[in-house]
Amino acid sequence: MEIHQNIAIFLTELRRSVRSLGLSIIALTVALFFLSNNLLLAMQDHLNEKLYFFSVAGPFLAHVKVAFFGALFLLMPWIMYVVWKGLGRPFGVTGRTLFWFVLATCFLFYAGTLFCYLLTLPYGISFLLSYQSKDLRPVISVSRFVNFVIIFILAFGVIFELPVFMVFSARVGVSRKVFEKNRRYAVLIIAILAAVLTPTPDIFNMALMGCPLYLLYETGIMVILIFKLDQKRPGTTEVSGYKDG
C-alpha cells in the first residue's frame, strides 16, 4: 500500500511540471533547429566523417533529432529537478538535499556525455571503420549516424549517474552492505553494459566504459560510508549475515 502511495505522489509531482517542461523542450527544439546545421557539422568534424542521405526527408529528420537532443541536453538540470522532486517527496528528500541530488546528477550526466563524445566515440568509430578496404568503402547515412551518436551519448550520461541512485537507495532504506556484498554481480552487470553500449567489442573500448563505471560504483559505496547515509534509518534493508551500521 505504501508503495502505491509513493508512486501516486511521484506521478502527481510529475504531472504538475510535465506540461511546462514539455512546452519548453518543444520551444527550445524549434530554436535549436536553426542552429542544427552548425551542430551537425561540428559532430562531423569532431568524428571526421562524411555523411550521405538516402531519402528525401533524411536530412530534415536528422536536423530535428540534433535539435531535440540539444534541447534535452540544455534542459537536463530542469528535467533532473522535476524527476528528483517527484522521487524525493515521498521519502523526505527536499530543500538542500534535493539541491545536492540535482547538482550531482547533472554533473555526472554532463561528465558522462563529454567522456563519451570526446573519448569513447572517436576511438570506437575509428575502430569500426578500420575494417574498410580498397573494395569496401563506408557510405554512412546521416540519419543512422545521428541516431548512433545520440544514443551512445545519452547512454553514457545516464549510467554515469550510478552513484547518485546508490546514495538515494541508501537514504530510502537500502544498506551499504547490499552493495558491498554484491560487488561481483555489479562487475558482471557493468561488463555486460560495457559490451552492449560501447560501439566496438574490443577490450580497450569496453574498459573505457567499464572501469569508470566500477569506480563510480565504489564511489557510491564510499559516499554512503563517509556520510553514514544508511545508518539509523528505520526499515533499512540488510543482507543475511550482516548487521547494519
C-alpha positions as CSV (number, residue, x, y, z in Angstrom):
1,M,0.0,0.0,0.0
2,E,2.8,2.4,0.9
3,I,4.5,1.7,-2.5
4,H,1.3,2.6,-4.3
5,Q,1.1,5.8,-2.3
6,N,4.7,6.7,-3.2
7,I,4.1,6.0,-6.9
8,A,0.9,8.2,-6.8
9,I,2.8,11.1,-5.1
10,F,5.6,10.7,-7.7
11,L,3.2,10.8,-10.6
12,T,1.3,13.8,-9.1
13,E,4.6,15.8,-8.9
14,L,5.5,14.9,-12.4
15,R,2.1,15.9,-13.7
16,R,2.4,19.4,-12.2
17,S,5.6,20.1,-14.1
18,V,5.4,17.9,-17.3
19,R,3.3,20.4,-19.3
20,S,5.6,23.4,-18.8
21,L,8.7,21.1,-19.3
22,G,7.3,19.6,-22.4
23,L,6.5,23.1,-23.9
24,S,10.0,24.3,-23.0
25,I,11.5,21.3,-24.8
26,I,9.4,21.9,-27.9
27,A,10.3,25.6,-27.9
28,L,14.0,25.1,-27.4
29,T,14.0,22.3,-30.1
30,V,12.5,24.8,-32.6
31,A,15.0,27.4,-31.6
32,L,18.0,25.0,-31.9
33,F,16.7,23.7,-35.3
34,F,18.0,26.9,-36.8
35,L,21.5,26.1,-35.4
36,S,21.3,22.3,-36.1
37,N,23.3,22.6,-39.3
38,N,26.2,24.0,-37.3
39,L,25.8,21.4,-34.6
40,L,25.8,18.6,-37.1
41,L,28.8,20.0,-38.9
42,A,30.6,20.2,-35.6
43,M,29.8,16.5,-34.9
44,Q,31.0,15.6,-38.4
45,D,34.3,17.5,-38.0
46,H,34.9,16.0,-34.5
47,L,34.3,12.5,-35.6
48,N,35.9,13.1,-39.1
49,E,33.0,11.6,-41.0
50,K,31.4,12.3,-44.4
51,L,27.6,11.8,-44.4
52,Y,25.1,11.0,-47.0
53,F,21.3,10.6,-47.1
54,F,19.1,8.1,-48.9
55,S,15.6,9.6,-48.5
56,V,14.1,12.9,-49.2
57,A,13.3,13.6,-45.6
58,G,16.6,12.2,-44.3
59,P,18.4,15.5,-43.8
60,F,15.4,17.3,-42.3
61,L,14.8,14.5,-39.7
62,A,18.5,14.4,-38.8
63,H,18.4,18.1,-38.0
64,V,15.3,17.7,-36.0
65,K,16.9,14.9,-33.9
66,V,20.0,17.0,-33.3
67,A,17.9,20.0,-32.2
68,F,15.8,17.8,-29.9
69,F,18.9,16.2,-28.3
70,G,20.4,19.7,-27.9
71,A,17.2,20.8,-26.1
72,L,17.3,17.8,-23.8
73,F,21.0,18.4,-23.1
74,L,20.5,22.0,-22.2
75,L,17.3,21.4,-20.1
76,M,18.8,18.5,-18.2
77,P,19.0,20.5,-14.9
78,W,15.3,21.2,-15.1
79,I,14.5,17.6,-16.1
80,M,16.5,16.3,-13.2
81,Y,14.9,18.8,-10.8
82,V,11.4,17.5,-11.8
83,V,12.4,13.9,-11.5
84,W,14.1,14.3,-8.1
85,K,11.3,16.4,-6.8
86,G,8.9,13.7,-7.6
87,L,11.1,10.9,-6.3
88,G,12.2,12.8,-3.2
89,R,8.8,14.0,-1.8
90,P,7.6,10.5,-0.7
91,F,11.0,9.9,1.0
92,G,11.6,13.3,2.5
93,V,14.3,14.4,0.1
94,T,13.7,18.2,0.0
95,G,15.4,21.6,0.4
96,R,19.2,21.5,0.4
97,T,19.3,17.7,0.0
98,L,17.2,18.0,-3.1
99,F,19.6,20.7,-4.5
100,W,22.6,18.4,-4.0
101,F,20.9,15.5,-5.7
102,V,20.0,17.6,-8.7
103,L,23.5,19.1,-8.8
104,A,25.3,15.8,-8.5
105,T,23.0,14.2,-11.1
106,C,23.6,17.0,-13.7
107,F,27.3,17.0,-13.1
108,L,27.6,13.2,-13.6
109,F,25.3,13.3,-16.6
110,Y,27.4,16.0,-18.3
111,A,30.6,14.2,-17.4
112,G,29.3,11.0,-18.9
113,T,28.3,12.7,-22.1
114,L,31.5,14.5,-22.5
115,F,33.5,11.4,-21.7
116,C,31.6,9.6,-24.5
117,Y,31.8,12.4,-27.0
118,L,35.5,13.3,-26.5
119,L,37.0,9.8,-25.9
120,T,34.9,6.8,-26.5
121,L,33.0,7.7,-29.7
122,P,36.1,8.9,-31.7
123,Y,38.0,5.7,-30.8
124,G,35.0,3.4,-31.4
125,I,34.1,4.9,-34.7
126,S,37.8,4.8,-35.8
127,F,38.0,1.1,-34.8
128,L,34.8,0.2,-36.7
129,L,35.8,2.0,-39.8
130,S,39.3,0.4,-39.8
131,Y,37.8,-2.6,-41.5
132,Q,37.2,-0.7,-44.7
133,S,39.4,-1.6,-47.7
134,K,40.0,-0.6,-51.3
135,D,37.0,-2.6,-52.3
136,L,34.9,-1.8,-49.2
137,R,34.2,1.9,-48.6
138,P,31.9,3.3,-46.0
139,V,28.8,5.3,-47.1
140,I,27.2,6.5,-43.8
141,S,23.6,7.7,-43.6
142,V,23.2,11.0,-41.8
143,S,20.1,9.6,-40.1
144,R,21.9,6.5,-38.8
145,F,24.9,8.5,-37.8
146,V,22.8,10.9,-35.7
147,N,20.9,8.0,-34.1
148,F,24.2,6.2,-33.3
149,V,25.9,9.3,-31.7
150,I,22.8,10.5,-29.7
151,I,22.0,7.0,-28.3
152,F,25.6,6.4,-27.1
153,I,26.0,9.9,-25.6
154,L,22.7,9.7,-23.7
155,A,23.5,6.1,-22.5
156,F,26.8,7.2,-21.1
157,G,25.2,10.3,-19.5
158,V,22.5,8.1,-17.8
159,I,24.8,5.3,-16.5
160,F,27.3,7.8,-15.1
161,E,24.6,8.8,-12.6
162,L,25.0,5.5,-10.8
163,P,26.5,6.9,-7.5
164,V,23.6,9.3,-7.1
165,F,21.0,6.5,-7.3
166,M,23.1,4.4,-4.9
167,V,23.0,7.3,-2.4
168,F,19.3,7.7,-2.9
169,S,18.8,4.0,-2.3
170,A,20.7,4.3,1.0
171,R,18.5,7.2,2.0
172,V,15.3,5.2,1.4
173,G,16.5,2.1,3.3
174,V,19.0,0.0,1.4
175,S,22.0,-0.9,3.4
176,R,25.6,-0.2,2.2
177,K,26.2,-3.9,2.9
178,V,24.0,-4.8,0.0
179,F,26.3,-3.0,-2.5
180,E,29.4,-4.3,-0.8
181,K,28.4,-8.0,-0.8
182,N,27.1,-7.9,-4.4
183,R,30.3,-6.4,-5.9
184,R,30.8,-9.5,-8.1
185,Y,27.3,-9.1,-9.6
186,A,27.9,-5.4,-10.1
187,V,31.1,-6.2,-12.0
188,L,29.2,-8.7,-14.2
189,I,26.4,-6.2,-14.9
190,I,29.0,-3.5,-15.7
191,A,30.8,-5.8,-18.1
192,I,27.5,-6.7,-19.9
193,L,26.6,-3.0,-20.1
194,A,30.1,-2.1,-21.4
195,A,29.8,-4.9,-24.1
196,V,26.3,-3.8,-25.1
197,L,26.6,0.0,-25.0
198,T,30.1,0.6,-26.3
199,P,30.3,1.0,-30.1
200,T,33.0,-1.7,-30.5
201,P,33.6,-5.1,-29.0
202,D,37.3,-4.8,-28.3
203,I,38.6,-5.0,-24.7
204,F,40.1,-1.5,-24.7
205,N,36.9,0.3,-25.6
206,M,34.9,-1.8,-23.2
207,A,37.4,-0.8,-20.5
208,L,36.9,2.8,-21.3
209,M,33.3,2.4,-20.1
210,G,33.6,-0.4,-17.6
211,C,36.5,1.0,-15.5
212,P,34.8,4.4,-14.9
213,L,31.5,2.7,-14.1
214,Y,33.2,0.4,-11.5
215,L,34.9,3.5,-10.0
216,L,31.6,5.2,-9.8
217,Y,30.1,2.1,-8.1
218,E,32.9,2.2,-5.5
219,T,32.4,6.0,-5.1
220,G,28.8,5.4,-4.3
221,I,29.7,3.0,-1.6
222,M,32.3,5.4,-0.2
223,V,29.9,8.3,-0.1
224,I,27.3,6.2,1.8
225,L,30.0,5.1,4.2
226,I,31.5,8.5,4.8
227,F,28.2,10.3,5.4
228,K,26.6,7.3,7.1
229,L,23.6,7.6,4.9
230,D,22.3,4.1,5.6
231,Q,22.6,4.2,9.4
232,K,19.8,4.9,11.9
233,R,17.1,4.7,9.3
234,P,14.1,2.6,10.1
235,G,13.3,-0.2,7.6
236,T,16.9,-0.4,6.3
237,T,17.3,-3.5,4.1
238,E,20.0,-5.8,5.3
239,V,21.9,-8.7,3.8
240,S,21.7,-12.0,5.7
241,G,24.8,-12.4,7.9
242,Y,25.4,-8.7,8.3
243,K,24.3,-6.1,10.8
244,D,23.6,-2.6,9.5
245,G,25.8,0.2,10.7
